[in-house]
Amino acid sequence: MEKLAINGGAPVRKEKLYYGRQWIDEEDVKAVSKVLTGDFVTCGPKITELEKALADYTGAKYAVAVSNGTAALHCACIAAGIGPGDEVITTPLTFAASANCILYCGARPVFADIDPETYNIAPKSIEEHITEKTKAVIAVDFTGQAVKFREIRALCDKYHLILIEDAAHAIGTKYEGQPVGSLSDMTCFSFHPVKTITSGEGGAVTMNSEAFYKKLVLAHTHGITHEEEEMEEAPHEGPWYYEQVSLGYNYRMTDFQAALLLSQLKKLDKFAGRRKEIVKRYNEAFESLPEILVQKEIAESDTCRHLYIIQLDLAKLSCTRREFFDAMAAENIQCQIHYVPVYWFPYYQHLGYKKGLCPNAEEVYQGIMSIPLYPRMTDEDVEGVIYAVKKIIENYRG
Ligand SMILES: *Cc1c(COP(=O)(O)O)cnc(C)c1O
């Protein structure tokens, strides 16, 4: 048996490999610097161009670019009219922002449990948590795999709920052939550097409803309008006049970020293709290992995967997840855990959420680990990760 690096053996890799990484090239840099030396650094033509490109790519009628994915979620909640007294159902196995946006609006997050095989929110559990206070569902396409959209849409229609999709992981994914972004009432994207395409910080909301679109535009720019037909006091005083008609925020994206994202968007299909290749290779390597459970893929989702998760079957291993994680790091492979169930955090505990709420999510959380996945990984990088996982399993088998 080969000695683990953590026990003094030679590491599988010489250099550290991280779980995710952006891919920005010369073309991207040129696109940004052109905007930086031009007339508009923010609120210029690149934003308009980006919003059109995002609408085209996703097949949605409207897109609004915003400063980050969290702002996208907050604006969507505002546009949905979520407020004090409302409940919004979401998943605990997500980044905190998926639930925090509900709290920003003074409403209460209600956590529905996940399907233990796909890790996505379970429609059945959503239904069990619906009350007369429920206003919306925030469904997260976890790791990039589309949620059970058809079932969730049917529930939302039946109970008159607004469906917001947190697609921070899922740009490039299709559900039954339709791009994510065109399906839900509002779909929120993030363009943080670990996500599939990046603008540094950045986000967007796509939607088909003009009413949501108008509210979203106001929410992301102070609630201020320059459109005469939206003003209350017309005819207005003069060409300088604008009106604040609601309470909004400054959640705008800059023009040079939009230029970067437009340039990245051109490469999305290439990035998605490479991600798919790596996922396929990982699946082949891990599906036959009894110590590892691989995330189940649903046929409806043609997935551009953001994360690749291995779930350790700890009953078959003589190590803890922490020992496995540290052993990977010693082999120079930096994994990450996505995610601690949101309501386990002290802030949520202080709000009164109790551990044990969502047993599937808590159980899955104990064994999961995200291994490196990003398009710039070479075949050698991928094989190194597989080799390290197998080496560690061999040392801790039984
Ligand atoms: C990254 C992420 C967000 C937040 O996006 P930011 O751009 O970092 O604000 C929201 N939800 C999920 C599921 C995410 O992964």
The ligand as an SDF file (V2000), in Angstrom:
LIG
                    3D

 15 15  0  0  0  0  0  0  0  0999 V2000
  -22.5240   31.9490   -4.8410 C   0  0  0  0  0  0  0  0  0  0  0  0
  -23.9080   31.7210   -4.4190 C   0  0  0  0  0  0  0  0  0  0  0  0
  -24.7890   32.7610   -4.0960 C   0  0  0  0  0  0  0  0  0  0  0  0
  -24.3490   34.1810   -3.9180 C   0  0  0  0  0  0  0  0  0  0  0  0
  -23.6970   34.7300   -4.9810 O   0  0  0  0  0  0  0  0  0  0  0  0
  -22.6790   35.9490   -4.7610 P   0  0  0  0  0  0  0  0  0  0  0  0
  -22.4320   36.3960   -6.1710 O   0  0  0  0  0  0  0  0  0  0  0  0
  -21.4610   35.3980   -4.1050 O   0  0  0  0  0  0  0  0  0  0  0  0
  -23.3580   36.9780   -3.9380 O   0  0  0  0  0  0  0  0  0  0  0  0
  -26.1050   32.4530   -3.8390 C   0  0  0  0  0  0  0  0  0  0  0  0
  -26.5500   31.1920   -3.8570 N   0  0  0  0  0  0  0  0  0  0  0  0
  -25.7290   30.1580   -4.1200 C   0  0  0  0  0  0  0  0  0  0  0  0
  -26.2950   28.7850   -4.1470 C   0  0  0  0  0  0  0  0  0  0  0  0
  -24.3820   30.3900   -4.3860 C   0  0  0  0  0  0  0  0  0  0  0  0
  -23.5710   29.3490   -4.6220 O   0  0  0  0  0  0  0  0  0  0  0  0
  1  2  1  0
  2  3  1  0
  2 14  2  0
  3  4  1  0
  3 10  2  0
  4  5  1  0
  5  6  1  0
  6  7  2  0
  6  8  1  0
  6  9  1  0
 10 11  1  0
 11 12  2  0
 12 13  1  0
 12 14  1  0
 14 15  1  0
M  END
$$$$
